[in-house]
Amino acid sequence: MTIYLATYSALEALAAVAQSSFGRASLFAAEEPRWSVLHSADIAALARRCPFLTKPVSLVVPDISYRRNLRDASFRVCKQVRRPSALWNLSAKLPETTDLPTDCFQQHVETTLGVSSPALCLTQLSPDLPLVQLTELACALAGRYRFAPSPTGSIIDATPITTTRAMSAFLQKSQDIPGAARARRALDLAIDDLGSPAETALYLLLCLPKREGGLGFRKPTSNSSLFPSMSQRKIVSQQRFHPDLFWEDARLIVEYDSSAYHQAPDQAALDSKRRNDLEALGFSVIVVTREILRNDQLFGNVSEQIRLTLGERSFVRNEGWMKRHAELRKQLLLPEPNSRRWR
């Protein structure tokens, strides 16, 4: 028997098994899901073994016959869960600091834990989230933070658990799943490999369409590798760079510097050296700090610099757009009950 989590419970499980102290999680498609009718005792055992789950636990089942009226669980029926890659099984170890057994996902009765796949999670949450937050979640699922920190705990070195292309491919074959169309819309707006929630917020503010309150800039790549040529290596101090946001055609790099990490003296010196290197290689480098990101006027000044460097057309910021932009900033920069799960 396998218990498959849905919606926010699935996100909590993905986040928990990705913590560096848990070791690297093993995520694999469930080829032949095993279904059984669950009882209160099963949910209680799940709660003991997985204390990171918030009650009531959200579960997904293939048809209504598996639904039960249980106090600490809610059931979501989705007949499409039998399709390949709709569900993932989890295999991971709990941290040594807990008193729980190390095989929390493999009980003595051979009960295992699985989750709705990232693409399926997007469809499940599609009716409940604004498009902006759904896109933010898509970026987080395909990003290098929160859901997949590396064993060293470094954000930039994390391995994403999926890609926007993989999620879109599943939804392309599963258009009959409720919420699939809106989830695909969010994936069309998202990009891979963003390195932190702040980078995601910065990207969305710059690149979401104007009708969503964004500036409508064309998409960059995130944390892609840049290699200096053999001759250029003589004038720079490192052989590979990973720009936060990179527009190759405009040779523009936008870096986000967090106050928690980049203001340490040693790190600040490394950052300055890195920017000098990138500018020596012929790239324009614009830095956005936490203060700039959260100050509407300062961000407006920096975004205008980015627009000019990209050669994007200016547009009239009328009252309607200003309201949408203010709402977008609110959704991305202020605490939200739902988005705390992936920020």
N, C-alpha and C positions, 0 to 999 in steps of 0.2 A: 504494500500500500504506500502511496505517495501523497502527501499533503501539498497542494499547490496554492501558493499565495497569489493574491491579486492586488491591484491598485497600490495604495500606500504601504501595505504590508510587504508587497514584493519589493518596493523601493527600499524599505528598511532592511530587508534581508540582503539585497545587493550591496547596500552601503556597509552593513555589518561585516560581511565576509570579505570585503575589500580592505578593511582596516589592516595596516601593516602588522600590528601585533597579533592578528589572527593568522598570519601567513598568507601566501598567495591562494586565492580561491580558485577552485576548479569549476568551470561553468560549461555545461555541455547540453546539447539539445536532447530532450526526452523523446526517445524513439517510440517506446510503447508504454505510455502512462498507465499506471495501475490505479483504479478507482475503487473506493470502498465508502460505505456510509459511515460518516464520522459521528462520534458521540462526545458528550461533555468531557469524558475522561481523556479522549484524544487531544482535545483543545487544551486541557489543563497540562498534559504532558508536554505539548508543544511550547506552552508558556514557560514551563520550568526549564526547558532545554534552550529556549531562545528568548531570554529576558529582554532583548532589544525590541521585541514586537509590541506595538501599542494595541491595547484592547479597545473595541472588539477587533479580532483578527479578520482580515478580509481574505476570503478563499474563492477560488474559481472551480467550477464543476461543469461537466459536459452536458448535463440535462437536469431537468427539475426533480427527477427521482432521487438525486443525491442531496437535495436541500433539506435542512433541518432547522428547527427553531431552537437555537442554542444561544445562551446568554452572552457568551464571550466571542461569538463568531458571526460573521455575515457571509452570505453566499451570493456569488455572481454566476449566473448561468451563461455559458458561451459554447455553443455547439462546435465552433471552429477550433477549439483547443486540441482536437485530434489531428490537426494538420501538422506537417513537419515544421519544426522550429517555433511553434506557437508557445511551447513550454520549455523551460530549462530546468535541469536538475542541478542541485548545488552539492558541493563536497568541500568542506572546510573544517579547520580546527578552531576550537575556542581558545581564547587567551589563557595562559597558565595562571593568571591572577584570579580566576573564578574557581568556585568549588564544583562546577558542573563537569560532567564527563566529557572527555575530548571528542567523543563521537556523537555530538549533539544532533547530527543530521542522519545518524544511523542507529535507530533504537533497537532494542533486543528483539522486537517483533518485526524487524526489517521494514520499519516505517522510515521513509526518506522524505526530505524536504525539497520542494521545487518552487519555482516562481513563474509567473507569466513573463514571457520574453520582453525585453525592452520595447519592441514594437507593439506588442499586445498591451503593455502597460499604457502606452500613449493613447491607444484607442479607448481603454477603460477610463482614463482620466479626461479624455477629450470633452465630454459634456460638462465637466465640472470646473474646468480651468479656462481663463481667458486665453486667447491665442498667443499673447505675449508670454505668459507663464508656460504654456505648452511648448512653445519654441525654446524657452529657457531650459526646460526639462530635457528636450531633445538634445540640446547642446551639452548638458551635463552628462547624459547617458553616453554620448560619443566623445566626452572630454577627458582630460588628463587630471581630473580632480574628483574628490568626494566619492565617486563610485569605484574608482580604481587607483588608489594611491600605490606607489611602488613600495617594495619591501624596505627601502631606505627612508620612506616618508617624504621624499622630495616630490613636490607637485609636478614639476616639469618632466620628471622621468617616469611618470605613471603610465601604465598601459591601459588604454581605453578598453572597455568591455565590449563595445560594438562600434559600428559606424553608421552615419546617416544613410549611406548607400545600402547597407545590409538591412536596415529597418525599412527603408523605402521599397526594397525588393520584396520583402515579406508582405507588405501592405498592398503592393501592386497585384499580388496573387490572391489577396484576401480582401477585396474591395467590398464584400458583403458583410464584413464585420462592422457592427454599429460603431461610429466614430472614426472609421478608417480614413474617410475623405479629409476630415479636419486634421487628423494626425499627419497625413501626407502633406497637407499645407504647411504645418509646423516644420516638418522635415525639409521642405523646400526652402524655408527661410533660415535653417540652422546650418552650421558648419562643424567640422570635426576638429578635435585636438586642442580646443581652448584650454588654457592652463589653470584657470581659477574662476570662481563666480564673478569676480570683478571684471576679468577679461571678457566674460560672456556679456555682462551688462554693457561694457564699453562697445563691444561689437554690435549688439542689438540697437543701441542708441544711434550708432553711426549708419547701420546698414538695413534696418527694417524699413519697409516702404513708408512713404510719407502718409499714406492713409492709416497707418498704425502709429503714427507719431514719430517715426524715425526720420533720419536725414536722407535715406534712399541711396546711399553710396553703394557702388558695386562691391561684391564680396571679395574679401582678402583670403589668403590662407593663414593658418595659425600654427605656430611652432614647427613650421617646415624647416628643413636643413638647408643652410647656405654654406657653400664651400668656396673659399677664395682660390683663385688660380695659383699655379706654381709661382708666377712672378709676384702676385699680390701677397703671398705668404711672407715675403720679406719685410713688409711694412705693417703687419698686424701681429697681435700677440696670441691669437688662437686660430685653429684650422677649421672650425665649424661654428656656425651661429644658428640660433633658434629664435627668430623674431616672433614677438607675441602676435602681431597682425602685420601682414606683408602683402603689399600690392606690387607685384613684380613688374608690371608694365610701366608703372609710374616710379619705380625704384624707391618706394616709400615704405618706411617701417614705423609703426606706432607701438610703443612700449608702455606697458602699465607698470608703475613702480608702487608697490604697497608700502605703507608706513611701517608695517610690522617687520618686513624683511629687508627692504632696500635702504633704510636709513642708518643701519649699523655702519660704523666707519669703514671697516674692511670691505663690506659689500658695496658701499657707495663708491669707493675707489675702483673696484672691479667694474661697476656699472659705467663709470666715467671712461675707463679704458676701453670698454666694449663699444660705447657710443663713438668714441674717437676712431676706433678701428672701422666701424661701419661707415662712418662719414668719409674716411680715407678710401674706402672701397667704392665710393660714389653714390651711397644711399642717403636719402634725406631721412633723418630720425626725429620723430616728435614724441615727447614723453608726456604721459598723462599720469598724474598722481591721484591719490584718493581725494585730496582737497579739490582738485580740478574736476574730477568726475562728479562730485557731490555738490558743486557750486554751479548753478545754472549759467551764470554770466561767464565764469571762467571757462566752462565747458564750451559755451557758444564761441568764445574766441578761438579755442584750440580747434574746434570742429571746422571753423572757417579756414584756418591754416591748412587743415587736411583737405578740405574741398578744393582749395586753390592748387595744392600740390597734385591732387588727383585729376584736375582739369574738369571737375564736375560742374554742371550748370548751377547757377544760383536760382533760387525760387522765392516767391513771395511768402513770407511766414505770416499768413493771415490768422485771424482769430480762431478759426476752426482748427488749423494745424497746431497752434499754440496750446489749445486745450488738450488735443490728443497727445502732444509732446509732454505736457505736464503730467498727464495720466500715465504715460509710459515711464517717465522718471519715477513716479510714485510706485509703480508695480515692480520696477527693477531695483530701486535703491532703498526703499523702506521695508521693514520687516513684514513679511506676509505669513500667515499661519501655515499655508501649504508649502511655499517655496523654501521654508527652513529645512525641509527634508532633502533638498539637493543643493543648498548653498553652503 
